Amino acid sequence: MKTILASLAVAVETGKRNDAKNLTQSLVDKGMAPLDIVEQGLVPGMSAIGNKFKKNEVFVPEMLIAARAMKECMILLEPLLAKAGIKPKHTVVIGTVQGDLHDIGKNLVSMMLKGANFGVIDLGANVDPSKFAAAAKEHGASLIALSALLTTTMPAMKTTVDAIRASDMAKLKIMIGGAPISQEYADQIGADGYSADAASAVDLALSLVGETH
C-alpha cells in the first residue's frame, strides 16, 4: 500500500491524471479507507507541488495540472467518503468579488482546501457582496475566502468585507488573496488574513479555524 500511495502522490504532483485515477481505484479495490487515500496520497502530492510553487520552481500551469489530477481522484472518492459518513470538519465559502471574472487562483485555492478536507462552497466569479454571508449561513461555514485579481476590483473586496461584517455572520473569519492584494490591504479592510498563493492559503485557512497542518 505504501508504494502505491507514494506513486499516487507523485502522479498527482506531476499531473498524471490517468495514473492518479488508476492508482486511487487500485487502493479502493484493496480496501483502503477513502480518507486515508486522501490524507496519505493526494494531500502529500498537492503539498509537494504547492511547496515548489512557493519557491517559484513551478508555476500556475503545473499547479492547475496537478489540481486536475487530484479532482479526478476526488470524483472517485467523494461518494465513498459520503457513504462512510466522513464529513469535512470545516466549510469555507469562496468566490471572486463582484466585477472580477478571474477564477484560476480561486479554483486552485478551492482544490487545495478540498485536499485539506475542507468542505468548499464555490460561488464562482463576479459574486455579489451579499451572497457570501448568505451562503455562509446556509452551509454553516466557518470561513469566507475572497479573491480579486484586478486593482479596479479591490474596492469591491472592501464592500464585501463590510457586507459580511454588517450581517449576522459578522464574526466569521475572512481571508483574502489575489495579485494586487497584500497583508497591509487585509489589515486596512478588516480581513482576518491574507495569503500570497494557493499553498499558503491552506496553512492560513487551517490557522484561522484553529487547526494545524
C-alpha positions in Angstrom: 0.0 0.0 0.0 2.8 2.4 0.9 4.4 2.0 -2.5 1.0 2.7 -4.3 0.4 5.7 -2.0 3.9 7.1 -2.9 3.2 6.6 -6.6 -0.2 8.3 -6.2 1.4 11.3 -4.6 3.9 11.6 -7.5 1.1 11.1 -10.1 -0.8 14.0 -8.5 2.2 16.2 -8.2 3.2 15.6 -11.8 -0.4 15.9 -13.0 -0.7 12.4 -14.5 -4.5 12.2 -14.4 -5.0 8.7 -15.6 -2.2 7.2 -13.4 -3.6 9.0 -10.4 -7.1 7.8 -11.1 -6.0 4.2 -11.7 -3.8 4.2 -8.5 -6.7 5.6 -6.5 -9.0 2.9 -7.8 -6.5 0.2 -7.0 -6.3 1.4 -3.4 -10.1 1.4 -3.2 -10.1 -2.1 -4.6 -7.6 -3.2 -1.9 -10.0 -1.9 0.8 -8.1 1.2 1.9 -10.3 3.8 3.7 -11.1 6.7 1.3 -9.9 9.3 3.9 -6.6 7.6 4.2 -6.2 7.7 0.4 -6.8 11.5 0.5 -4.6 12.2 3.5 -1.7 9.8 2.6 -1.8 10.0 -1.2 -3.5 13.1 -2.6 -2.5 15.7 0.1 1.2 14.9 0.0 1.1 15.2 -3.8 -0.6 18.6 -3.7 1.6 19.8 -0.8 4.7 18.9 -2.8 3.6 20.9 -5.8 2.4 23.7 -3.5 5.8 23.9 -1.9 7.5 24.0 -5.3 5.1 26.8 -6.3 6.0 28.8 -3.2 9.7 28.5 -4.2 9.0 29.5 -7.8 10.2 26.1 -9.0 6.8 25.6 -10.8 4.1 28.0 -12.0 0.3 28.2 -12.3 0.0 25.7 -15.3 1.8 22.9 -13.3 -0.4 23.7 -10.3 -3.5 23.5 -12.4 -2.5 20.2 -14.0 -1.9 18.7 -10.5 -5.2 20.1 -9.3 -7.0 18.4 -12.2 -5.3 15.1 -11.4 -6.5 15.4 -7.8 -10.0 16.3 -9.0 -10.2 13.1 -11.0 -9.3 11.1 -7.8 -11.8 13.0 -5.7 -14.6 12.2 -8.2 -14.0 8.5 -7.2 -13.5 9.2 -3.5 -16.2 11.7 -2.7 -19.1 9.2 -2.9 -17.1 6.8 -0.7 -16.3 9.5 1.8 -20.0 10.4 2.0 -21.0 6.8 2.3 -18.6 6.3 5.2 -20.2 9.3 6.9 -17.0 11.3 6.7 -17.8 15.0 6.5 -15.4 17.9 6.4 -14.8 19.4 9.8 -14.9 22.9 8.4 -16.7 24.6 5.5 -15.4 27.5 3.5 -17.3 29.8 1.2 -15.1 31.0 -1.6 -15.6 33.4 -4.6 -14.1 36.1 -6.7 -15.5 39.5 -5.9 -18.0 41.5 -7.9 -16.7 42.9 -11.2 -13.9 40.4 -11.4 -14.2 37.4 -13.7 -10.9 35.8 -12.9 -11.1 32.4 -11.3 -7.8 30.4 -11.9 -6.4 31.4 -8.5 -9.7 30.8 -6.7 -10.0 27.4 -8.4 -6.5 26.4 -7.2 -7.3 27.5 -3.7 -10.6 25.6 -3.8 -8.8 22.4 -4.8 -6.1 22.8 -2.2 -8.7 23.4 0.5 -10.6 20.3 -0.6 -7.4 18.3 -0.3 -7.1 19.5 3.3 -10.6 18.2 4.0 -12.5 21.4 3.9 -16.0 21.5 2.6 -15.8 24.1 -0.2 -18.8 26.1 -1.4 -17.6 27.8 -4.6 -19.7 30.8 -5.6 -17.7 31.4 -8.8 -16.6 34.8 -10.1 -18.3 38.2 -10.1 -20.1 37.5 -6.9 -22.5 40.0 -5.3 -21.3 41.1 -1.8 -24.5 39.9 -0.1 -24.1 36.4 -1.4 -21.1 35.5 0.7 -22.8 35.9 4.1 -26.0 34.3 2.9 -24.1 31.2 1.6 -22.0 31.0 4.8 -25.2 31.0 6.9 -26.9 28.4 4.6 -24.0 26.0 4.7 -22.8 26.6 8.3 -19.4 27.8 7.1 -16.6 28.9 9.5 -14.6 30.8 6.9 -15.1 33.0 3.9 -12.3 33.4 1.2 -12.4 36.3 -1.2 -10.3 36.7 -4.4 -9.6 39.7 -6.6 -7.1 39.9 -9.5 -7.7 43.4 -10.6 -6.7 46.6 -8.8 -10.0 48.0 -10.0 -12.0 45.3 -8.1 -10.2 45.9 -4.8 -12.9 48.3 -3.6 -15.5 45.5 -4.2 -13.4 43.4 -1.8 -13.8 46.0 0.9 -17.5 46.3 0.1 -17.8 42.6 0.5 -16.0 42.5 3.8 -18.2 45.4 5.1 -21.3 43.5 4.0 -20.2 40.4 5.8 -19.4 42.4 9.0 -22.8 44.1 8.8 -24.6 40.8 8.5 -25.4 38.2 11.2 -22.3 36.3 10.1 -20.1 39.2 11.3 -17.9 37.0 13.4 -16.8 34.7 10.6 -13.2 34.6 9.7 -12.4 36.2 6.3 -9.3 35.5 4.3 -8.4 37.3 1.1 -5.9 36.9 -1.8 -5.1 37.8 -5.4 -2.3 39.5 -7.4 -2.8 43.1 -6.1 -3.7 42.2 -2.5 -1.3 42.5 0.4 -1.3 41.9 4.2 -1.5 45.7 4.6 -4.7 45.8 2.5 -6.1 42.9 4.5 -5.5 44.9 7.7 -6.9 48.0 6.2 -10.3 46.5 5.2 -10.7 44.3 8.3 -10.0 40.9 6.9 -8.5 38.2 9.2 -5.8 37.0 6.9 -4.0 37.3 3.6 -2.4 34.6 1.5 0.1 35.1 -1.3 -0.5 31.8 -3.1 -2.7 28.7 -3.1 -0.4 26.6 -1.0 -0.1 29.2 1.7 -3.9 29.6 1.6 -4.3 26.1 3.2 -2.0 27.0 6.1 -3.8 30.3 6.6 -7.3 28.6 6.5 -6.2 26.0 9.0 -4.8 28.6 11.4 -8.0 30.7 11.1 -10.2 27.8 12.1 -7.9 26.8 14.9 -6.3 23.8 13.3 -2.7 23.0 12.3 -1.4 21.3 9.2 
